[in-house]
Amino acid sequence: MMASSNYLDLAGDPRVVGAAAEAGETCGTAAAGSRLINGNLSLHESLETELAAFAGSESSLLFSSGYLANLGVLTSLCGPDDVILSDELNHASIIDGCRLSGARTRVFRHNDTDDLAQALGQEQRSRRRVVVLDGVFSMDGDVAPLRDLVPVAREHGALVILDDAHGIGILGAGGRGTAEQEQVAVDILIGNLGKALASFGAFVACSKQLRSYLINTARSFIFTCALPPPAVAAAREALRIIQQEPFRAQALLQRASQLRAGLRAAGYDTGRSTSHIVPAIIGDNQRAMDLASAALDQGVFAHAVRYPSVPRGSARIRFTPSAGHTANEIATVIDIFTRLRTPEQTTLSTRRAR
């Protein structure tokens, strides 16, 4: 399995499974309502407290998915008098949140500090300026240069929102994500429970004041069912393990580095990847699909991704190894893809669409 977001191999860990089972036995399989009606449990609030401590924030608020978290934050904070500066390769949930907010959205070139500075300089009359960024870009596996981008935002009085779905639990000395790795502070951190934390849902790490505001204004929080107790308990246990077992993140990054180097040696274009997401950019849609199918026939599930998930002409195999993979298993994957590669599978284009 080379296409899973179970990055730290905790989704099947007996401790995580046991915590989920115990919560199901104690609290049932569903919260059976929204947090503001009957679905608010001590489990939710305990996890929020622990996530805030982990993230180094005053508070945090759980959402029922990462998509809902991005929509809730952006639509609550931004309106017609505001401007949002969004990286051109931000996740679809960020793009939709920008659209639904009613704010003007300016898209700046991917990870381009100068382009962001120029755009912010032209927006000084806006009521609020918000810069929204992905931490780890989910299709290319590159990491946002926050130590360059965040100071630019600060210079122009902009709020910084970071969606670090793929960085939380993995990057940084303490597993606190891209901001920790880049040694910067952001105003709002959005994290995911369905990847390194081996569960489902998301959280927003923020100030106590903002948490209270979101509870009363974020429609994607107010009008949806609360996370089920087993999912909350699983995330709590995974969070505990992540902090006690940093070797998991280290192993994941080592396996990703091994895979990236092996694919490059075999002639594949792995693009800008520096993280645990490793693309092999093929270019042509059908060739990417055929390659994924041939690999599956040999026992490797590595998913082909095409437009509109990636720009036209950059179809790829997207690899996401796990901390549970051995070096020998990664070597086997490299060997299979080396043998499957043909001259016709040379990348057609790695140019990113604007």
C-alpha positions in Angstrom: 0.0 0.0 0.0 1.7 3.1 -1.3 -1.4 5.4 -1.5 -2.5 5.7 2.1 -2.5 8.7 4.5 -1.9 6.4 7.4 1.6 7.9 7.5 2.7 6.7 11.0 1.1 3.3 10.7 -1.2 3.9 13.7 -4.6 3.2 12.1 -4.2 -0.5 13.0 -2.1 -0.1 16.1 -3.7 -2.1 19.0 -3.5 0.8 21.4 -5.4 3.1 19.0 -7.9 0.4 18.1 -8.4 -0.4 21.8 -9.0 3.2 22.7 -11.6 3.5 19.9 -13.3 0.3 21.1 -13.4 1.4 24.7 -15.0 4.7 23.7 -17.6 2.9 21.7 -18.4 0.7 24.6 -18.6 3.6 27.0 -20.2 6.4 24.9 -21.7 4.6 21.9 -20.8 4.8 18.2 -22.1 8.3 17.6 -22.4 11.7 19.3 -25.9 11.7 17.8 -26.1 15.5 17.3 -24.2 18.7 16.8 -22.0 20.1 19.5 -24.3 23.0 20.1 -27.4 20.8 20.7 -26.6 17.5 22.4 -23.4 16.2 20.8 -20.8 17.9 23.0 -19.0 15.3 25.1 -16.1 15.5 27.6 -14.1 13.5 25.1 -14.3 16.3 22.6 -13.2 18.9 25.1 -10.4 16.7 26.4 -9.0 16.2 22.9 -9.3 19.9 22.2 -7.3 20.7 25.3 -4.6 18.2 24.4 -4.4 19.4 20.8 -4.0 23.0 22.0 -1.2 22.0 24.3 0.5 20.1 21.5 0.2 23.0 19.0 1.3 25.6 21.6 -2.0 27.5 21.2 -4.4 28.9 23.8 -7.2 26.7 22.5 -8.5 24.5 19.7 -11.8 23.5 18.2 -12.7 20.2 16.5 -14.4 20.1 13.1 -15.9 17.0 11.5 -13.5 17.1 8.6 -10.6 19.1 7.2 -12.7 20.4 4.4 -15.3 21.7 7.0 -12.5 23.3 9.0 -11.2 25.3 6.1 -14.6 26.4 5.1 -15.6 27.3 8.6 -12.5 29.4 9.3 -12.4 31.3 6.0 -16.1 32.0 5.9 -16.2 33.2 9.5 -13.2 35.5 9.3 -13.5 37.0 5.8 -16.2 38.9 4.0 -16.7 41.3 1.1 -14.5 44.0 2.6 -11.5 41.7 2.9 -8.9 40.1 0.7 -7.5 36.6 0.9 -4.1 35.9 -0.6 -4.0 32.2 -1.6 -1.2 30.1 -3.0 -2.0 28.9 -6.5 -1.6 25.2 -5.4 -3.6 25.4 -2.3 -6.0 22.5 -1.5 -9.6 22.5 -3.0 -11.1 23.1 0.4 -9.1 26.3 0.8 -10.2 27.4 -2.7 -13.9 26.7 -1.9 -13.6 28.5 1.5 -12.2 31.6 -0.3 -15.1 31.5 -2.7 -17.8 31.0 -0.1 -16.4 33.8 2.2 -17.4 36.5 -0.3 -14.0 38.1 0.1 -11.9 39.0 -2.9 -9.3 36.4 -3.5 -5.9 37.1 -5.0 -3.9 34.0 -6.1 -0.1 34.4 -5.9 2.5 32.2 -7.6 3.3 29.0 -5.8 5.6 29.7 -2.8 6.7 33.0 -4.4 7.6 35.5 -1.7 8.1 38.4 -4.1 4.7 37.8 -5.7 3.0 37.7 -2.3 4.7 40.9 -1.2 3.6 42.7 -4.4 0.0 41.5 -4.0 -0.1 42.5 -0.3 1.4 45.9 -1.1 -1.5 46.6 -3.4 -4.2 45.7 -0.8 -3.5 48.1 2.0 -7.0 49.5 1.8 -8.7 46.2 2.5 -10.3 45.9 5.9 -8.6 42.6 6.6 -5.8 40.9 4.7 -5.5 37.1 5.2 -2.7 34.9 3.8 -3.7 31.2 3.6 -1.2 28.5 3.0 -0.8 24.8 2.8 2.1 23.5 4.9 2.9 20.4 2.8 1.4 20.5 -0.7 -0.5 17.2 -1.2 0.2 16.5 -4.8 3.8 17.7 -5.1 5.1 17.0 -1.6 7.0 20.3 -1.3 6.9 22.3 1.9 5.9 25.9 2.1 8.9 28.2 2.8 7.1 29.7 5.8 10.3 31.4 7.2 10.2 33.6 4.0 6.4 33.9 3.5 5.3 34.6 7.1 7.5 37.7 7.7 6.2 39.2 4.4 2.6 38.7 5.7 3.6 40.3 9.1 5.2 43.3 7.3 1.8 44.0 5.7 -0.3 43.4 8.7 -1.9 40.2 7.3 -3.3 37.3 9.3 -1.7 34.0 8.5 -3.7 30.8 8.3 -1.9 27.5 7.8 -3.5 24.3 6.7 -1.0 21.7 7.8 -3.0 18.5 7.2 0.0 16.6 6.0 2.6 18.1 8.3 1.1 17.6 11.7 2.6 14.7 13.6 5.5 14.3 11.2 7.5 17.5 10.5 9.4 19.5 13.1 11.4 18.4 16.1 8.3 17.7 18.1 6.1 16.6 15.3 4.2 19.9 15.5 4.3 20.4 11.7 5.6 22.8 9.1 5.6 25.9 11.3 7.8 24.2 13.9 10.1 22.9 11.2 10.3 26.4 9.7 10.6 28.0 13.1 7.8 30.5 12.7 4.4 31.2 14.4 1.1 31.5 12.5 -2.1 33.0 13.7 -4.4 30.0 13.0 -3.3 26.4 12.5 -5.6 23.9 10.9 -4.7 20.2 11.4 -6.1 16.9 10.3 -7.0 13.9 12.4 -7.3 11.5 9.5 -3.6 11.2 8.5 -0.8 11.0 11.1 -3.4 10.9 13.9 -5.0 7.8 12.4 -8.6 8.8 12.9 -11.1 11.2 11.3 -11.9 14.9 11.6 -9.8 18.1 12.0 -9.0 20.8 14.5 -8.3 24.5 14.5 -5.6 25.7 16.9 -6.2 29.3 17.8 -6.9 31.8 20.6 -9.7 31.3 23.1 -11.5 34.4 21.6 -11.4 33.0 18.1 -12.5 29.6 19.3 -15.6 31.2 20.9 -16.2 33.2 17.7 -16.0 30.1 15.5 -18.4 28.2 17.7 -21.0 30.9 17.1 -20.3 31.7 13.5 -18.8 28.8 11.6 -21.7 27.2 9.8 -19.7 24.1 9.0 -19.3 23.6 12.8 -22.7 24.6 13.9 -24.8 22.6 11.4 -23.1 19.2 11.4 -22.9 16.2 13.6 -20.1 16.1 16.2 -17.3 13.6 15.7 -18.2 10.1 17.0 -16.6 9.0 20.3 -14.5 6.2 18.8 -12.8 8.6 16.4 -12.1 11.1 19.1 -10.6 8.5 21.4 -8.5 7.1 18.6 -7.1 10.5 17.9 -6.3 11.1 21.5 -4.4 7.9 21.8 -2.5 8.5 18.5 -1.6 12.0 19.7 -0.1 10.4 22.9 1.9 7.8 20.9 3.2 10.4 18.4 4.7 12.4 21.3 6.2 9.4 23.0 7.5 7.6 19.8 9.2 10.2 17.5 11.0 7.3 15.7 7.8 6.8 13.7 8.1 10.2 11.9 11.8 9.6 11.5 11.2 6.2 9.9 8.6 7.7 7.5 10.9 10.4 6.3 13.7 7.9 5.8 11.5 5.7 3.7 10.3 8.6 1.7 13.9 9.7 1.1 14.8 6.2 0.0 11.9 6.0 -2.4 12.5 9.5 -3.9 16.2 8.7 -4.5 15.4 5.3 -6.0 12.7 6.7 -8.4 15.0 9.5 -9.5 17.8 7.0 -10.2 15.3 5.0 -12.3 14.7 8.2 -14.4 11.4 9.4 -12.9 10.8 13.1 -12.3 9.8 13.5 -8.6 9.4 17.2 -9.0 9.7 19.5 -5.9 9.1 16.8 -3.3 11.1 17.0 -0.1 8.6 15.3 2.2 6.8 12.0 2.7 4.6 12.7 -0.4 6.6 11.5 -3.4 5.2 12.0 -7.0 6.5 10.3 -10.1 5.4 12.8 -12.8 4.5 11.0 -16.0 2.7 13.7 -17.9 0.2 11.8 -20.0 -3.1 10.7 -18.3 -3.3 7.3 -19.9 0.3 6.4 -19.4 0.0 7.2 -15.7 -3.1 5.1 -15.4 -1.5 2.2 -17.3 1.6 2.4 -15.1 -0.5 2.3 -11.9 -2.5 -0.7 -13.2 0.7 -2.6 -14.1 2.1 -1.9 -10.7 -1.1 -3.2 -9.0 -0.8 -6.4 -11.0 2.6 -6.9 -9.3 1.3 -6.1 -5.8 1.9 -2.4 -5.4 -1.0 0.0 -5.0 0.3 3.4 -6.0 -2.5 5.7 -7.3 -2.5 7.6 -10.5 -3.6 11.2 -10.2 -4.9 13.3 -13.2 -6.4 16.7 -14.0 -8.2 18.4 -12.3 -6.4 17.1 -9.1 -3.2 18.2 -10.7 -2.5 20.7 -13.6 -3.0 19.4 -17.2 0.0 17.6 -18.5 1.3 16.6 -15.1 -0.5 13.3 -14.4 1.5 11.3 -11.9 1.8 8.3 -9.7 1.5 9.7 -6.1 3.4 7.7 -3.6 2.7 8.0 0.2 4.8 5.5 2.1 4.3 4.6 5.8 6.5 4.4 8.8 5.5 0.7 8.8 7.2 0.0 5.5 10.6 -1.7 5.7 13.6 -0.6 3.7 13.3 -3.9 1.8 9.7 -3.2 0.9 10.6 0.3 -0.5 13.4 -1.3 -2.5 10.9 -3.7 -4.0 8.6 -0.8 -5.0 11.6 0.9 -6.6 12.5 -2.3 -8.4 9.0 -2.8 -9.8 8.7 0.7 -11.1 12.2 0.6 -12.5 11.3 -2.5 -14.6 7.9 -1.0 -15.6 9.3 2.2 -16.9 9.7 2.5 -20.6 11.1 5.3 -22.8 7.6 6.4 -23.7 6.8 7.0 -20.0 9.3 9.9 -19.9 7.6 13.0 -18.4 5.8 15.1 -21.0 5.7 18.2 -18.9 6.3 19.3 -15.4 5.1 22.9 -16.0 2.5 24.0 -13.4 -0.7 25.6 -14.6 -1.4 29.0 -13.2 
